[in-house]
Amino acid sequence: MPPRWPTKPDRQDPAYRKIDDRMNFAVHVAIAATINSGLWFFQNLKAANWEWLPWLTVSWIVVLLVHLIYISAIANYSNTPPKST
């Protein structure tokens, strides 16, 4: 069940930005898992030797880790946006 928001969703709301980024990450993980598991399944089914498949999987895992680090440690969800100089 999707989370309910007490007001109209707005990217200016820090709590909404935080949950939106985390839901986007969850979708990213689901897409990566679906595509990678499907590719590995068909590689095994066809007894193929796709040498690029481990590189694709590792690359996608690295991208997911960078995405996770960004949303958990780098992203600024404070009320006041940073001022540019």
N, C-alpha and C positions, 0 to 999 in steps of 0.2 A: 504494500500500500504506500503510495507516495506521501511524503511529509506534507502536512497542511501548514500554510503560512497565514498568520493572523491578519496581514495587510496585503495590499497589492504588491507582488514581487517587483523589486527594483534593485538594479545593480549598485545603487548608491548605498544600500543597506549592507553593512559589513557581514552580518550573520548570513544573509542571503547569498552574498558572494562566496563565503566560505563553503556553504552547503552545495552551491552550484558547482564550484570547482571540484569538490569531492564526488559529486554525482557524475561530472564529466570524466573524472579519473576512473570511476567504476565502469562507465561505458567503454572507455579506452581499454581497460583490462578485459572486459567481456569480448570485445572485438578481437583483441590480440589472441585470447585463448581460443576463440572459435576458429579463426583463420589458421593459427598454428596447429591446433589439434587436427583440423581437417587435412592440412597438408601432410602432416606426419602419418595420418591414417591412410591417405591415398598412396604415399610413398611405400608404406608397408604392404598395402593391398596389391599394388602393381609390381612389387619387388624391384622398384626403381632405385637408382643411386643418384639422388639429387644432392650433389655436393654443396650447393648453395643453401640448402635448407637449414643446416645448423647455424650458418652465419646469419640468416634471416631471423631465426629464433633468438639468438644471442643479442643481435642488434635491437630487436623489439623489446627484449627484457631490459636492456640498457636504457632505452627511451622511456619505458615505464618507470624505472628507478629514478631517472631524472625528473619525470613528471611528479612522482611521489615526493621527492625531496623538495621540489618547488612548492607544492601545495602544503607541505607540512612544516617546512622550515624557512622558506624565503618569502612567500607571499605575505603582503602586508594587508591585514584585514581591519585596520584601525579606522575610526570614524573620520579622521582628518587625512586627506590625501597628502602625500609628500609634495613639498613645494619644489618646483624646478628653478634652477638658477639661471 
